[in-house]
Amino acid sequence: MNNDGNFIQGRMKGGVTAFKGAVEFFKTEHSVMVQFAGFILFGILGLWVGINRYEWMFQFVVFGIIFTAEALNTAIERIADFMHPEYHTKIGWIKDLAAGAVFCAFFTAISIALFIYVPYLMIYLEV
């Protein structure tokens, strides 16, 4: 059991550390910057077509999954590079697998976006 102060202070310190990590993640990872731009664009599109609260919920959950997968992928890649800086086949496989998890999250997001937006766009375009 960790005895580094009281429970509340420890949780607050952990929250501050987590927030700093998230800010650093969004500031330094180029793929996340692109994904965040997509988050903003889909937010604007959602406002424009008037998606309902459940569709908003799905949209937020999917982007949360993408950002989470991307953060875990980044952590795995950095650990792998730290442990084995030169190229190694097994490290490459681990990094590819982590990147594959991001791809799965992205594919899920695209699928859900199609379910949400195609009906709205068909009405808008009178198809």
Residue frames as qw, qx, qy, qz and C-alpha x, y, z in Angstrom:
[[0.000, 0.889, 0.458, 0.000, 0.00, 0.00, 0.00],
 [0.403, 0.440, -0.014, 0.802, 1.33, 3.40, -0.97],
 [0.396, -0.724, -0.435, 0.360, 1.57, 5.81, 1.96],
 [0.412, 0.172, 0.139, 0.884, 2.34, 9.08, 0.12],
 [0.190, -0.038, 0.102, -0.976, -0.26, 11.32, 1.77],
 [0.512, 0.245, 0.622, -0.540, -3.98, 11.10, 2.01],
 [0.507, 0.340, 0.770, 0.187, -6.20, 9.45, -0.56],
 [0.322, 0.883, 0.313, -0.137, -7.74, 12.64, -1.99],
 [0.068, -0.850, 0.366, 0.374, -4.39, 14.38, -2.48],
 [0.442, -0.222, 0.797, 0.347, -2.97, 11.32, -4.20],
 [0.474, 0.550, 0.677, 0.122, -5.90, 11.14, -6.62],
 [0.185, 0.951, 0.086, -0.232, -5.68, 14.87, -7.35],
 [0.232, -0.671, 0.574, 0.408, -1.94, 14.58, -8.05],
 [0.478, 0.077, 0.825, 0.290, -2.63, 11.63, -10.36],
 [0.395, 0.772, 0.496, -0.051, -5.33, 13.61, -12.17],
 [0.043, 0.916, -0.204, -0.344, -2.97, 16.54, -12.73],
 [0.346, -0.413, 0.750, 0.385, -0.31, 14.17, -14.07],
 [0.487, 0.375, 0.772, 0.161, -2.82, 12.50, -16.39],
 [0.291, 0.903, 0.249, -0.193, -4.02, 15.88, -17.67],
 [0.105, -0.787, 0.454, 0.405, -0.43, 16.96, -18.38],
 [0.433, -0.113, 0.834, 0.322, 0.14, 13.71, -20.29],
 [0.451, 0.635, 0.627, 0.024, -3.01, 14.25, -22.36],
 [0.157, 0.940, -0.030, -0.303, -2.01, 17.82, -23.21],
 [0.239, -0.587, 0.662, 0.400, 1.47, 16.66, -24.25],
 [0.501, 0.194, 0.823, 0.184, -0.09, 13.86, -26.32],
 [0.399, 0.798, 0.450, -0.045, -2.37, 16.27, -28.21],
 [0.020, 0.927, -0.201, -0.315, 0.44, 18.81, -28.69],
 [0.226, -0.605, 0.694, 0.318, 3.12, 16.46, -30.01],
 [0.490, 0.093, 0.850, 0.170, 1.49, 13.62, -31.95],
 [0.171, 0.236, -0.412, -0.863, 0.76, 14.62, -35.55],
 [0.236, -0.240, -0.876, -0.345, -1.71, 11.80, -36.17],
 [0.151, -0.555, -0.703, 0.419, -3.70, 12.94, -33.13],
 [0.052, 0.422, -0.006, -0.905, -3.77, 16.49, -34.47],
 [0.261, 0.014, -0.677, -0.688, -5.35, 15.16, -37.67],
 [0.283, -0.383, -0.879, -0.001, -7.79, 13.03, -35.69],
 [0.088, -0.512, -0.474, 0.711, -8.70, 16.01, -33.52],
 [0.179, 0.242, -0.306, -0.903, -9.41, 18.02, -36.68],
 [0.324, -0.189, -0.834, -0.404, -11.75, 15.18, -37.71],
 [0.211, -0.458, -0.752, 0.425, -13.40, 15.38, -34.30],
 [0.059, 0.442, 0.135, -0.885, -14.04, 19.10, -34.84],
 [0.255, 0.118, -0.574, -0.769, -15.30, 18.59, -38.40],
 [0.323, -0.309, -0.879, -0.168, -17.69, 15.83, -37.36],
 [0.110, -0.476, -0.578, 0.654, -18.87, 18.05, -34.51],
 [0.184, 0.343, -0.143, -0.910, -19.67, 20.79, -37.01],
 [0.326, -0.037, -0.776, -0.538, -21.34, 18.27, -39.32],
 [0.225, -0.374, -0.870, 0.228, -23.38, 16.94, -36.39],
 [0.048, 0.489, 0.340, -0.802, -24.59, 20.44, -35.56],
 [0.218, 0.246, -0.434, -0.839, -25.36, 21.12, -39.21],
 [0.415, -0.122, -0.789, -0.437, -27.48, 18.01, -39.80],
 [0.553, -0.398, 0.191, -0.707, -28.93, 17.98, -36.27],
 [0.550, 0.027, -0.833, 0.055, -27.94, 14.54, -35.00],
 [0.662, -0.622, -0.207, -0.362, -29.78, 13.37, -31.89],
 [0.418, -0.745, 0.455, -0.251, -28.36, 12.84, -28.41],
 [0.912, -0.148, 0.379, 0.044, -27.70, 9.13, -28.95],
 [0.754, 0.571, 0.034, 0.322, -25.83, 9.83, -32.15],
 [0.013, 0.870, -0.348, 0.349, -23.77, 12.45, -30.30],
 [0.724, -0.523, 0.431, -0.132, -23.07, 9.85, -27.63],
 [0.932, 0.176, 0.244, 0.204, -21.86, 7.33, -30.21],
 [0.500, 0.779, -0.112, 0.362, -19.74, 9.98, -31.88],
 [0.238, -0.820, 0.420, -0.306, -18.05, 10.97, -28.61],
 [0.860, -0.311, 0.403, -0.035, -17.50, 7.36, -27.58],
 [0.871, 0.400, 0.128, 0.255, -15.92, 6.50, -30.92],
 [0.315, 0.816, -0.264, 0.406, -13.56, 9.47, -30.82],
 [0.534, -0.687, 0.428, -0.243, -12.68, 8.56, -27.23],
 [0.945, -0.042, 0.311, 0.094, -11.83, 5.05, -28.39],
 [0.689, 0.634, -0.036, 0.348, -9.68, 6.41, -31.22],
 [0.006, -0.848, 0.358, -0.390, -7.77, 8.79, -28.93],
 [0.743, -0.499, 0.418, -0.156, -7.31, 6.04, -26.34],
 [0.940, 0.189, 0.207, 0.193, -6.04, 3.55, -28.92],
 [0.495, 0.761, -0.144, 0.395, -3.70, 6.19, -30.36],
 [0.295, -0.803, 0.410, -0.316, -2.32, 7.04, -26.90],
 [0.864, -0.291, 0.410, -0.018, -1.71, 3.37, -26.11],
 [0.834, 0.472, 0.092, 0.270, -0.10, 2.89, -29.53],
 [0.213, 0.858, -0.275, 0.378, 2.18, 5.86, -28.90],
 [0.557, -0.663, 0.451, -0.217, 3.15, 4.55, -25.46],
 [0.942, -0.013, 0.320, 0.099, 3.91, 1.09, -26.85],
 [0.683, 0.647, -0.030, 0.337, 6.00, 2.54, -29.68],
 [0.019, -0.862, 0.360, -0.357, 7.98, 4.76, -27.32],
 [0.743, -0.480, 0.452, -0.114, 8.64, 1.91, -24.88],
 [0.928, 0.234, 0.227, 0.181, 9.69, -0.35, -27.75],
 [0.488, 0.775, -0.149, 0.373, 12.03, 2.30, -29.16],
 [0.309, -0.799, 0.423, -0.296, 13.51, 2.90, -25.71],
 [0.840, -0.304, 0.445, -0.055, 14.06, -0.80, -25.04],
 [0.722, 0.070, 0.547, 0.418, 15.40, -1.62, -28.50],
 [0.117, 0.752, -0.075, -0.644, 16.45, 1.53, -30.45],
 [0.075, 0.354, -0.734, -0.574, 17.71, -0.32, -33.51],
 [0.733, 0.104, -0.273, -0.614, 15.31, -2.16, -35.82],
 [0.185, -0.152, 0.961, -0.138, 14.28, -5.61, -34.69],
 [0.326, -0.168, -0.762, -0.533, 11.70, -7.84, -36.37],
 [0.326, -0.465, -0.800, 0.194, 9.87, -8.69, -33.13],
 [0.081, -0.453, -0.286, 0.841, 9.75, -5.03, -32.04],
 [0.189, 0.097, -0.453, -0.866, 8.46, -4.13, -35.50],
 [0.332, -0.326, -0.845, -0.266, 5.71, -6.75, -35.13],
 [0.238, -0.516, -0.634, 0.525, 4.70, -5.35, -31.73],
 [0.020, 0.378, -0.001, -0.925, 4.56, -1.81, -33.12],
 [0.254, -0.050, -0.665, -0.701, 2.55, -2.98, -36.14],
 [0.300, -0.430, -0.851, 0.037, 0.10, -4.75, -33.86],
 [0.132, -0.527, -0.422, 0.726, -0.37, -1.59, -31.77],
 [0.141, 0.253, -0.301, -0.909, -0.90, 0.45, -34.94],
 [0.248, -0.214, -0.853, -0.406, -3.41, -2.18, -36.05],
 [0.156, -0.527, -0.729, 0.408, -5.44, -1.46, -32.93],
 [0.069, 0.474, 0.044, -0.877, -5.68, 2.18, -33.99],
 [0.209, 0.068, -0.679, -0.700, -6.78, 1.04, -37.45],
 [0.207, -0.391, -0.896, -0.027, -9.54, -1.10, -35.89],
 [0.059, -0.587, -0.474, 0.654, -10.74, 1.87, -33.85],
 [0.114, 0.371, -0.282, -0.877, -10.67, 4.06, -36.95],
 [0.203, -0.113, -0.843, -0.485, -12.60, 1.46, -39.00],
 [0.146, -0.526, -0.792, 0.272, -15.20, 1.29, -36.23],
 [0.001, 0.546, 0.181, -0.818, -15.47, 5.09, -36.26],
 [0.168, 0.181, -0.550, -0.798, -15.97, 5.19, -40.02],
 [0.195, -0.303, -0.910, -0.203, -18.66, 2.50, -39.79],
 [0.111, -0.612, -0.627, 0.469, -20.54, 4.39, -37.08],
 [0.036, 0.443, -0.103, -0.890, -20.16, 7.69, -38.98],
 [0.177, -0.040, -0.742, -0.646, -21.75, 6.05, -42.02],
 [0.199, -0.484, -0.850, 0.060, -24.66, 4.76, -39.91],
 [0.101, -0.624, -0.392, 0.669, -25.18, 8.22, -38.42],
 [0.026, 0.542, -0.151, -0.826, -24.61, 10.52, -41.38],
 [0.075, 0.069, 0.803, 0.587, -25.71, 8.68, -44.53],
 [0.026, 0.645, 0.763, 0.012, -29.43, 8.92, -43.69],
 [0.074, -0.791, -0.191, 0.577, -29.11, 12.65, -42.94],
 [0.106, -0.430, 0.492, 0.750, -27.13, 13.30, -46.10],
 [0.126, 0.288, 0.864, 0.394, -29.60, 11.29, -48.20],
 [0.024, 0.794, 0.569, -0.210, -32.44, 13.50, -46.90],
 [0.133, -0.735, 0.085, 0.659, -30.37, 16.64, -47.44],
 [0.072, -0.319, 0.661, 0.675, -29.37, 15.62, -50.97],
 [0.702, 0.290, 0.154, -0.632, -32.90, 14.32, -51.68],
 [0.212, 0.320, -0.885, -0.264, -31.68, 10.90, -52.76]]
